[in-house]
Amino acid sequence: MKVFTEPAQLQKWAEGRRKAGKKIALVPTMGYLHEGHLSLIAAAKRKGADEIVVSIFVNPIQFGPKEDYARYPRDEKADLAKCRASGATAVFFPTPDNMYAKNHSVFIDEKQLGRTLCGARRPGHFRGVCTVVAKLFNLAKPHFAVFGQKDFQQQAIIRRMVRDLNFDVKIVVVPIVREPSGLAMSSRNTYLSAEDRPKALALSRALDELKRDVRREEELDWAPRRTQIVRGLRESGLNVDYVEAVDAETLSPVETLVRGNVVLLAVYCGGTRLIDNAVM
Ligand code: PAF
């Protein structure tokens, strides 16, 4: 497995692999890898990638000034071992200084899908995500890139960026991986205390109930269900950030929940912000 820290090294290697006719997959991550990330690598393998590049970079420009950039969990040694064991063929481990010139001044700003949900609450977040992902596309030169459904709004925005800016990269989206308890896997779960964990299960419980009801009733009037979910989450000890039902492509709110719509939840559990979602 190759390990690159310099953007130019990765770019040169990727160019060579492309010329040799190899199919390159990119799995962008911020590290502290868990089963969810490993499922992205497994998907890259299943889809026939010859080279699987995992990028591990806690991207400073997608964190707000009061967010957890400094304390975001990092474990380079364990991440490298996991990448090697799961079949990655290259890892890209840049530093902020070699990703961003001191006078870096070009950013990608998606103007529609990012206005709601996490975009509305984390100003600048998706601008940082789009900018780094575009850079990673230019460096790893992937034929396809794999993202998790866990960050539903992120994958929608990346797909929009690829469409609108004509990136020659196919986007593959992989279902959420959950702990046996139902909790969606996330590097930030490490912040949860023993008392927080049972509270956090209210998220997947609410989504499971909704999926069951949509399957049974075909349509649900969203407003009363939303009120009920917000109440349930609060009663479980969570601080609700948002509970929204949207169209899967446009992310516009829906009034009647039907199959194919997406319900997205964001809460604070203790001091930890958790997100989850489900396609009905
Ligand atoms: O989903 C993530 O971990 C990050 O937002 C990404 C896509 C690696 C960009 O930094």
Residues whose N, C-alpha, C, O or C-beta is under 5 A from the ligand:
A	BS01	PAF	P28 T29 M30 F57 N59 V129 V132
